[in-house]
Amino acid sequence: MAEFRFKFVAPKEIREAIIKRESGEPYGKIRIKPSTVLWKPTRAQKYYSVSLEEFATWITDPSTGARRVGS
């Protein structure tokens, strides 16, 4: 395969707005970075932030009620 001089660069973070399915109203925003997960509810001025390690520990703790999915 030929060598290319240019390549696509992956985004440094992922940003998504979340809306309520029934009404379409904004619910909040989530940003995912390689080291941090950030959450901002609608109408909030600042994000809540947690390290990726803290998030992984929390989400895999049985007390959260989170479950594994098949996808």
C-alpha positions as CSV (number, residue, x, y, z in Angstrom):
1,M,0.0,0.0,0.0
2,A,1.2,3.5,-0.8
3,E,2.5,5.8,1.9
4,F,0.4,9.0,2.3
5,R,1.7,12.4,3.3
6,F,-1.4,13.4,5.2
7,K,-3.8,11.6,7.5
8,F,-7.0,12.3,9.4
9,V,-6.6,13.2,13.1
10,A,-9.0,11.8,15.6
11,P,-10.9,14.4,17.8
12,K,-9.3,15.3,21.1
13,E,-12.7,15.0,22.8
14,I,-16.2,13.9,22.1
15,R,-19.0,16.4,22.8
16,E,-22.7,15.5,22.7
17,A,-25.9,17.3,23.6
18,I,-28.5,15.1,25.2
19,I,-32.3,15.8,24.8
20,K,-35.4,14.2,26.3
21,R,-36.8,11.8,23.8
22,E,-40.5,12.5,24.5
23,S,-40.3,16.3,24.5
24,G,-37.1,17.1,22.6
25,E,-36.1,19.4,25.5
26,P,-32.4,19.8,26.3
27,Y,-31.3,17.6,29.2
28,G,-27.6,18.4,29.4
29,K,-24.2,18.0,27.7
30,I,-21.5,15.4,28.1
31,R,-17.8,15.7,27.1
32,I,-15.5,12.8,27.0
33,K,-11.8,13.3,26.9
34,P,-9.0,10.7,27.2
35,S,-8.6,11.4,30.9
36,T,-11.8,13.0,32.0
37,V,-15.6,12.7,31.8
38,L,-17.5,16.0,32.1
39,W,-21.3,16.6,32.6
40,K,-23.3,19.8,32.5
41,P,-27.0,19.9,33.2
42,T,-29.1,22.3,31.1
43,R,-28.9,25.9,32.3
44,A,-25.8,25.2,34.4
45,Q,-22.8,27.4,33.9
46,K,-20.0,24.9,34.6
47,Y,-19.3,21.3,34.0
48,Y,-19.0,18.6,36.7
49,S,-15.7,16.7,36.1
50,V,-14.4,13.3,37.2
51,S,-11.3,11.5,36.1
52,L,-11.7,8.5,33.8
53,E,-10.3,6.3,36.5
54,E,-12.8,7.5,39.1
55,F,-15.6,7.1,36.5
56,A,-14.5,3.5,35.7
57,T,-14.4,2.6,39.4
58,W,-17.8,4.1,40.0
59,I,-19.6,2.6,37.0
60,T,-18.3,-0.9,37.7
61,D,-19.2,-0.9,41.4
62,P,-22.2,-3.2,42.0
63,S,-23.9,-0.5,44.2
64,T,-24.5,1.7,41.1
65,G,-26.9,-0.8,39.5
66,A,-25.1,-0.4,36.2
67,R,-25.2,-3.5,34.0
68,R,-23.1,-4.8,31.2
69,V,-24.6,-4.8,27.7
70,G,-24.0,-7.0,24.7
71,S,-23.0,-4.3,22.2
